[in-house]
């Protein structure tokens, strides 16, 4: 097991760990711990060890020819640099949060809310579980709804002002 491993072998092992997590064989904490070991592996033994207690379908064999693993999100889309996705996801989160208090200002929150919706898309396409992108999307949707309600209330108060009797 002193054979060096490359990126393709580490990615194949990560895929097996991900399937074990999805199947309920390991929990998220255990998955993350094993991921650190596998992703930093230099030799085949470094990968075999953390996976040796898993059922046979999740065992990694260093002697199998491994094709490069491409995540499903990147198979049909142009690959976006991770830093760009992260910054857009974070900006989406910020714009979504900003849209909520601005929605009471005559519906001005609609602008950052729509920006949050648009900026969350690259993060969701590349990594569907990207927390910043998901939260940015949800805050954007809430910001659009709140802004539309406030805009309708503002226009309604101008068109039909409340009577003071």
Backbone torsions as a table, in degrees:
resi	resn	phi	psi	omega
1	UNK	NA	20.8	177.4
2	UNK	-92.0	15.4	179.0
3	UNK	-78.8	131.9	179.7
4	UNK	-69.0	147.5	177.3
5	UNK	-116.1	154.8	179.7
6	UNK	-112.8	-172.4	-177.5
7	UNK	-60.6	-42.0	-178.1
8	UNK	-62.2	-40.0	179.2
9	UNK	-67.9	-41.9	178.2
10	UNK	-64.1	-40.3	179.1
11	UNK	-65.1	-37.8	177.4
12	UNK	-63.8	-40.2	178.0
13	UNK	-67.1	-39.0	177.5
14	UNK	-62.3	-41.5	178.4
15	UNK	-61.0	-41.5	177.6
16	UNK	-63.9	-42.1	178.0
17	UNK	-64.1	-39.4	178.7
18	UNK	-62.9	-42.8	178.0
19	UNK	-65.7	-36.5	177.0
20	UNK	-64.8	-39.0	176.8
21	UNK	-64.1	-47.7	-179.5
22	UNK	-63.0	-31.4	178.8
23	UNK	-81.3	-6.6	178.2
24	UNK	83.9	15.1	-179.8
25	UNK	-80.5	-24.6	175.4
26	UNK	-136.5	155.1	177.5
27	UNK	-92.5	175.4	-174.6
28	UNK	-63.1	-39.0	179.8
29	UNK	-64.3	-45.1	179.0
30	UNK	-64.8	-40.0	178.0
31	UNK	-59.0	-48.6	-178.8
32	UNK	-63.6	-40.4	179.1
33	UNK	-62.7	-45.5	-179.6
34	UNK	-69.0	-34.2	179.0
35	UNK	-60.8	-42.4	179.7
36	UNK	-59.5	-44.6	-179.3
37	UNK	-65.5	-46.7	-177.2
38	UNK	-66.2	-43.3	-177.4
39	UNK	-69.9	-22.0	178.3
40	UNK	-100.5	8.1	-176.9
41	UNK	-65.7	140.3	175.6
42	UNK	-108.8	-35.8	-177.0
43	UNK	-118.9	158.0	-178.4
44	UNK	-57.4	-37.5	179.5
45	UNK	-62.2	-28.5	178.2
46	UNK	-66.5	-27.1	-179.9
47	UNK	-90.6	-40.8	-177.0
48	UNK	-61.6	-40.9	-177.3
49	UNK	-55.1	-55.9	-177.1
50	UNK	-67.7	-11.4	-176.9
51	UNK	-110.3	-0.1	-172.5
52	UNK	-68.0	-25.2	-178.3
53	UNK	-91.2	-0.6	-179.6
54	UNK	-82.6	157.5	176.5
55	UNK	-57.3	160.3	-173.0
56	UNK	-53.0	-39.4	-176.9
57	UNK	-66.9	-12.5	179.1
58	UNK	-110.9	8.9	178.6
59	UNK	-77.4	139.2	177.8
60	UNK	-99.8	130.3	-179.1
61	UNK	-112.7	117.3	-176.3
62	UNK	-68.7	-13.6	-175.8
63	UNK	-94.6	-4.5	175.5
64	UNK	-80.5	140.4	175.6
65	UNK	-68.5	130.8	-175.6
66	UNK	-113.6	125.3	172.8
67	UNK	-86.1	148.9	179.2
68	UNK	-57.8	134.3	-179.6
69	UNK	-90.0	126.1	178.0
70	UNK	-113.3	120.9	179.5
71	UNK	-58.0	144.9	-177.8
72	UNK	-54.9	-34.4	-178.2
73	UNK	-66.5	-22.5	-176.8
74	UNK	-103.6	-1.6	-176.5
75	UNK	-68.2	-40.3	-174.2
76	UNK	-112.8	-0.9	-177.8
77	UNK	-116.5	155.5	175.0
78	UNK	-67.6	135.6	-177.8
79	UNK	-70.0	128.5	179.5
80	UNK	-102.6	133.2	178.4
81	UNK	-56.7	139.4	-175.8
82	UNK	-59.6	-36.9	-179.7
83	UNK	-64.9	-38.0	179.5
84	UNK	-67.7	-42.9	178.2
85	UNK	-62.7	-44.6	-179.2
86	UNK	-63.4	-42.0	-179.0
87	UNK	-69.7	-37.2	177.6
88	UNK	-68.7	-38.1	178.2
89	UNK	-64.7	-43.4	178.4
90	UNK	-64.7	-42.5	178.0
91	UNK	-64.1	-35.8	176.2
92	UNK	-61.3	-44.1	178.8
93	UNK	-61.7	-44.8	-179.5
94	UNK	-64.9	-45.2	-179.3
95	UNK	-65.6	-38.4	177.2
96	UNK	-63.0	-43.0	178.9
97	UNK	-66.5	-37.3	179.5
98	UNK	-68.5	-30.3	-177.1
99	UNK	-67.4	-28.2	-176.4
100	UNK	-65.8	-54.7	178.7
101	UNK	-68.5	-29.3	179.7
102	UNK	-74.3	-15.8	-179.1
103	UNK	-65.8	-25.9	179.3
104	UNK	-79.4	-8.7	179.6
105	UNK	-91.7	67.4	177.5
106	UNK	58.3	30.0	176.3
107	UNK	79.6	14.2	179.9
108	UNK	-63.8	-22.0	179.0
109	UNK	-62.9	-11.8	178.2
110	UNK	-62.1	-34.1	-177.9
111	UNK	-66.0	-55.5	178.1
112	UNK	-67.7	-26.2	178.6
113	UNK	-65.8	-45.1	177.5
114	UNK	-65.4	-38.6	176.8
115	UNK	-61.5	-39.9	178.5
116	UNK	-62.7	-41.3	178.4
117	UNK	-62.4	-45.2	-177.9
118	UNK	-69.3	-39.3	-178.2
119	UNK	-74.0	-20.2	-180.0
120	UNK	-78.3	-20.7	-175.3
121	UNK	-59.8	-48.3	-179.7
122	UNK	-61.1	-37.9	179.5
123	UNK	-66.6	-36.4	179.6
124	UNK	-75.3	-31.9	178.6
125	UNK	-70.7	-44.6	-176.9
126	UNK	-74.7	-42.9	-177.3
127	UNK	-137.8	94.1	-175.5
128	UNK	-57.8	-19.7	179.8
129	UNK	-101.6	17.7	179.5
130	UNK	-65.0	109.4	-173.3
131	UNK	-61.0	-43.4	-178.9
132	UNK	-62.7	-41.4	-179.8
133	UNK	-67.6	-40.7	179.8
134	UNK	-65.1	-46.7	179.8
135	UNK	-65.3	-40.4	176.5
136	UNK	-60.4	-41.0	178.1
137	UNK	-63.6	-46.9	-179.3
138	UNK	-63.6	-45.4	178.8
139	UNK	-64.5	-35.2	176.8
140	UNK	-63.7	-42.9	178.8
141	UNK	-64.1	-44.8	178.5
142	UNK	-64.7	-39.4	178.5
143	UNK	-64.0	-39.9	176.8
144	UNK	-63.0	-47.2	-179.0
145	UNK	-61.3	-47.5	-179.2
146	UNK	-64.1	-40.1	179.9
147	UNK	-66.5	-40.5	179.1
148	UNK	-65.1	-43.1	178.3
149	UNK	-61.5	-45.9	-179.6
150	UNK	-66.6	-36.7	178.4
151	UNK	-66.0	-42.1	177.9
152	UNK	-64.2	-41.8	178.4
153	UNK	-63.9	-40.4	179.2
154	UNK	-65.3	-46.9	180.0
155	UNK	-64.9	-39.1	177.9
156	UNK	-63.3	-35.1	179.6
157	UNK	-74.2	-24.5	177.2
158	UNK	-79.9	-45.4	-177.4
159	UNK	-69.9	-45.8	-177.9
160	UNK	-128.3	78.8	-177.1
161	UNK	-62.6	146.4	178.9
162	UNK	-63.9	139.9	-178.3
163	UNK	-79.7	144.0	-179.9
164	UNK	-113.4	87.0	179.4
165	UNK	-113.9	NA	NA
